Amino acid sequence: MKVTLIQYLVCMVILLMSTSSIAKDKEQEAEELEPIRVGVLKFGTVNWVLDVIKHHQLDKKRGVDLQVVPLGSKNATHVAIQGGAADMIVSDWIWVTRQRAEKRDYTFVPYSNAVGTLMVSPDSGIQSLADLEGKKLGVAGGPVDKTWLLLRAYTQKKQGKDLADWVNPSFAAPPLLNQLALRGDLDGALNFWHYTARLKASGFKPLISIPDVLQELGIERPIPIIGWVFSEKWAEEHNDATQGFLKAVQDAQDLLAGSDEEWQRIRPKMKAKDDLIFTTLKEAFRRGIPECFGEGEKQAAKSTFAILAELGGEKLVGKSTALNEGTFWKAYQNTPCDDQTEQKKVIAD
């Protein structure tokens, strides 16, 4: 069948019109989505959630365009939000309340309750904290690391003496800490939750967990360790984008909480060298997803702050003398854990 010149030209016009229409639709869609720049560590576990959001276009479904800003260190994330290179970062509420004491209006929404655990080698013979006397204990995060300070407060209460006075602490970056522990250069390691999970998969045993420490200190509510941090003024000016992003995060966490297939998809990003490490990381992440947050949890945070401020001093909390008003975002609807209401209901559709 021969195609005449006129037929050919008609087909070309239709094709060009169709292409132009698609391009306009995409341009209109992009204009309707409000961009939100999220600054995160390049290799942090938060990237797992952000990957789920982008892969399933959960951001677009919530009316936002997630733009990931990869950064090299925790300090870099703080610089990024203070310098305007990111709209939102992941940090802890201690940093937020310290900033509010300096009249900076940062605020916090819970993201994860996951915490570290004091781990020891199964061959170490260490059965209790008392067995650590004179031993080498590795600590991630430095002398004012929050888990280290809480553990010190615990030993002061339970044993009447400061753990720092009867162990030999070594402060190091989390990856190095794990290497030293696995080599046998440390008798125990207090590391961040995902490094703790890797030690557990390598046969290390938990000596005491931070939730157990908190309970002994009279804090029975789960408290968020890290969360989404942003300017209160910025959130007021971009309320739809802020709420949309937080809903997308909840959507992603719901998916990771219930879908083993999704974990298989993101497995290459987890750098899990074997099935045991992969499973341990997955389970630890799921346990850390907050289910609820309300006034009881805020009070627990205030009590925790008082303990940390006493031991960490100005190096940790700056000019803050108590948990500052507004540390937790006021627009975040609080649902007490007593109500057995899941976190996904907190930010209403």
C-alpha positions in Angstrom: 0.0 0.0 0.0 1.5 3.3 -1.1 1.4 6.4 1.2 0.8 9.6 -0.6 2.7 12.8 0.3 -0.5 14.3 1.7 -1.1 11.3 3.9 2.5 11.4 5.1 2.2 15.1 6.0 -1.1 14.5 7.8 0.5 11.7 9.9 3.5 13.9 10.8 1.2 16.8 11.9 -0.8 14.4 14.1 2.4 13.0 15.6 3.8 16.5 16.3 0.5 17.6 17.9 0.5 14.5 20.1 4.1 15.0 21.2 3.4 18.6 21.9 0.3 17.7 24.0 2.3 15.2 26.0 5.1 17.7 26.7 2.5 20.3 27.8 0.8 17.8 30.1 4.2 16.9 31.7 5.1 20.6 32.0 1.7 21.4 33.6 2.1 18.4 36.0 5.5 19.7 37.1 4.1 23.1 37.7 1.4 21.7 39.9 3.9 19.8 42.1 5.6 21.9 44.8 9.3 21.0 45.1 10.8 20.1 48.5 14.5 19.7 48.9 15.5 17.1 51.6 19.1 17.0 52.7 20.2 13.6 53.8 23.5 11.7 54.4 24.6 10.0 51.1 24.6 6.5 52.7 22.1 6.9 55.5 19.2 4.5 56.0 16.8 7.4 55.3 17.6 6.9 51.7 15.7 3.6 51.8 12.5 5.5 52.5 13.2 8.2 50.0 13.9 5.6 47.3 10.5 4.0 48.0 8.9 7.4 47.7 10.5 8.2 44.3 10.1 4.7 42.9 6.4 4.6 43.5 5.9 8.3 42.9 4.4 8.7 46.3 5.6 12.3 46.4 3.6 13.1 43.2 0.5 11.4 44.6 0.8 13.8 47.5 1.3 16.9 45.3 5.0 17.4 45.9 8.2 16.8 44.0 10.8 15.3 46.3 14.3 16.5 45.5 17.0 14.6 47.4 20.1 16.6 48.4 22.9 14.1 49.2 25.4 15.3 51.9 28.5 14.0 53.4 28.1 14.4 57.2 25.6 15.3 59.9 27.2 18.7 60.2 26.7 19.2 56.5 23.0 18.6 56.9 22.8 21.3 59.6 24.8 23.7 57.4 22.5 22.9 54.4 19.3 23.9 56.2 20.8 26.9 57.8 22.2 28.1 54.5 19.1 27.5 52.5 20.4 24.6 50.4 17.7 22.3 51.8 14.2 22.8 53.0 14.2 19.8 55.4 16.8 17.5 57.0 16.9 14.6 59.3 18.2 15.4 62.8 17.4 15.0 66.5 15.2 17.1 68.7 18.1 17.9 71.0 19.6 19.9 68.1 16.2 21.5 67.4 15.6 22.7 71.0 19.2 24.0 71.1 18.5 26.0 68.0 15.3 27.4 69.4 17.2 28.6 72.4 19.2 30.7 69.9 16.0 32.1 68.5 16.0 29.9 65.4 12.6 28.5 64.6 13.4 24.9 63.6 10.9 22.3 64.6 10.7 18.5 64.6 8.4 15.7 63.4 9.1 12.1 64.5 10.6 9.7 62.0 12.2 6.8 63.8 12.3 5.4 67.3 15.2 3.1 66.4 18.0 3.2 68.9 21.3 1.4 69.5 22.2 -1.3 72.0 25.3 -2.1 73.9 26.7 -5.2 72.1 29.4 -7.6 73.3 31.2 -10.5 71.7 29.8 -13.9 72.6 33.3 -15.0 73.5 34.0 -12.0 75.8 32.6 -13.6 79.0 30.8 -10.3 79.7 27.4 -11.0 81.3 26.6 -7.7 82.9 27.7 -4.0 83.0 29.8 -4.8 86.1 31.9 -7.1 83.9 32.9 -4.1 81.8 35.1 -2.7 84.5 38.5 -1.9 83.1 37.3 -3.1 79.6 37.5 -1.2 76.3 34.1 0.1 75.2 33.6 1.7 71.8 31.1 4.5 71.5 29.8 6.1 68.3 29.1 9.8 68.2 31.6 11.2 70.7 31.6 12.0 74.4 28.2 13.8 74.2 26.5 11.0 72.3 23.0 10.7 73.7 23.0 6.9 74.1 26.4 7.1 76.0 25.1 9.8 78.3 21.9 7.8 79.0 24.0 4.7 79.8 26.1 6.7 82.2 23.0 8.0 83.9 21.8 4.4 84.2 25.0 3.2 85.9 24.9 6.2 88.3 21.4 5.2 89.4 21.8 1.5 89.5 25.4 1.1 90.7 26.2 4.5 92.2 29.1 5.3 89.9 29.6 6.8 86.5 30.4 4.2 83.7 32.9 6.7 82.3 35.0 6.2 85.5 35.4 2.5 85.3 35.6 1.6 81.5 38.0 2.8 78.9 35.8 4.5 76.3 37.0 4.8 72.7 35.1 7.2 70.5 35.0 6.5 66.8 33.0 6.8 63.6 30.3 4.0 63.4 31.9 2.0 60.6 35.3 2.0 62.2 33.7 1.0 65.6 32.2 -2.1 64.0 35.5 -3.0 62.4 37.3 -2.7 65.7 34.7 -4.7 67.5 34.7 -7.5 64.9 38.5 -7.6 65.1 38.4 -8.1 68.8 40.0 -4.7 69.6 37.0 -3.7 71.7 35.2 -5.6 74.5 31.9 -3.9 73.8 30.4 -1.5 71.3 27.6 1.1 71.6 26.7 2.0 68.1 23.9 3.4 66.0 20.9 1.0 65.4 21.8 -0.2 61.8 25.5 -0.8 62.8 24.2 -2.6 65.9 22.0 -4.8 63.6 25.1 -5.7 61.6 27.0 -6.7 64.8 24.0 -8.8 65.9 24.0 -10.6 62.5 27.7 -11.3 63.1 27.0 -13.1 66.4 27.4 -10.3 68.9 25.0 -10.3 71.9 23.0 -7.5 73.4 24.1 -6.5 76.9 21.5 -3.8 77.5 19.3 -1.8 75.2 18.6 1.9 75.4 14.8 1.3 75.8 15.6 -0.8 78.9 17.9 2.0 80.1 15.2 4.6 79.7 12.7 2.4 81.6 15.1 2.1 84.5 15.4 5.9 84.4 11.6 6.2 84.8 10.9 7.0 81.1 8.4 4.4 80.0 7.2 6.0 76.7 9.0 5.3 73.4 10.6 8.5 72.3 11.6 9.4 68.7 15.4 9.6 68.3 15.5 11.3 64.9 12.9 13.2 62.8 12.3 15.6 60.0 13.5 19.1 60.8 12.5 22.3 59.1 11.8 26.0 59.8 8.4 26.7 61.3 8.0 29.8 59.2 8.9 27.8 56.1 6.3 25.2 57.0 3.6 27.8 57.4 4.5 29.2 54.0 4.6 25.8 52.4 2.0 23.9 54.5 0.6 21.8 51.6 4.1 20.7 50.6 5.1 19.9 54.2 2.0 17.9 54.9 2.2 16.2 51.5 5.8 15.1 52.0 5.1 13.8 55.5 2.2 11.8 54.2 4.4 10.4 51.4 6.9 9.3 54.1 4.1 7.5 56.0 3.0 5.9 52.8 6.5 4.6 52.2 6.9 3.4 55.8 3.6 1.6 55.6 4.9 -0.2 52.5 8.1 -1.1 54.1 6.2 -2.3 57.2 4.1 -4.7 55.2 5.9 -5.7 52.0 8.8 -8.1 51.9 8.9 -7.7 48.2 9.7 -4.0 48.6 12.6 -4.9 50.8 13.9 -7.2 48.1 13.8 -4.3 45.7 15.8 -1.9 47.8 18.2 -4.6 49.1 21.1 -3.4 46.8 21.0 -0.1 48.6 21.3 -1.7 52.0 24.8 -3.2 51.4 23.7 -6.4 53.2 26.3 -9.0 52.3 24.2 -11.9 53.4 20.6 -12.9 54.2 21.1 -12.7 57.9 22.3 -9.1 57.8 19.5 -8.2 55.4 16.8 -9.7 57.6 18.2 -8.2 60.8 18.3 -4.7 59.2 14.8 -5.1 57.9 13.4 -6.2 61.3 15.2 -3.4 63.2 13.9 -0.8 60.8 10.4 -2.0 61.1 10.6 -2.0 64.9 11.7 1.7 64.8 8.7 3.0 62.8 6.8 5.2 65.3 3.2 4.1 65.7 2.0 7.1 67.7 3.0 10.3 69.3 1.3 12.6 71.8 1.6 14.5 75.1 2.9 11.4 77.0 5.7 11.1 74.5 6.5 14.9 74.8 6.7 14.5 78.5 9.1 11.6 78.1 11.2 13.7 75.8 11.3 16.5 78.5 12.4 14.0 81.1 15.0 12.6 78.8 16.3 16.1 78.0 16.8 16.8 81.7 19.0 13.7 82.1 21.0 14.5 79.0 21.4 18.2 79.9 22.8 17.3 83.3 25.5 15.0 81.9 26.1 16.6 78.5 26.0 20.2 79.6 26.4 23.1 77.3 28.3 21.1 74.8 25.2 19.1 74.0 22.3 21.4 74.7 23.8 24.9 74.3 21.8 27.6 76.1 18.7 25.4 76.6 17.7 24.9 80.1 14.6 22.8 79.3 12.9 21.4 76.2 11.9 24.6 74.4 8.3 25.3 73.3 7.8 24.5 69.6 10.5 21.8 69.5 7.8 19.5 68.2 5.8 20.9 65.3 2.6 22.4 66.5 0.7 21.5 63.3 1.5 17.9 63.9 -1.6 16.4 65.3 -0.7 14.5 68.5 -2.2 11.0 69.0 -1.3 9.4 72.4 0.0 5.8 72.2 -2.6 4.9 74.9 -5.2 5.3 72.2 -3.7 2.5 70.2 -3.9 4.7 67.1 -1.4 4.1 64.5 1.0 6.9 63.4 -0.4 6.8 59.9 -3.6 8.4 61.3 -1.8 11.3 62.9 -1.5 13.3 59.7 -5.0 13.1 58.4 -5.9 12.8 54.7 
